[in-house]
């Protein structure tokens, strides 16, 4: 899922967000994720996005490593407590 949202208090313009990106295990390490991210960034930029944001679970080391390779780093921390 991807969307573009208006800028928040710390962003300068519209921010393109990816909430979920998943490549099946059998198809990983073939450059598919990078191609998807590159296409998303190009389309979002053409649509007016001035920043990019992705969301993943803190405990998902593989996803965090993938996003780091794509140039993303920590920006905001969401904390959660279950009842």
Order of alpha helices (4+ residues) and beta strands (2+ residues): beta-beta-alpha-beta-alpha
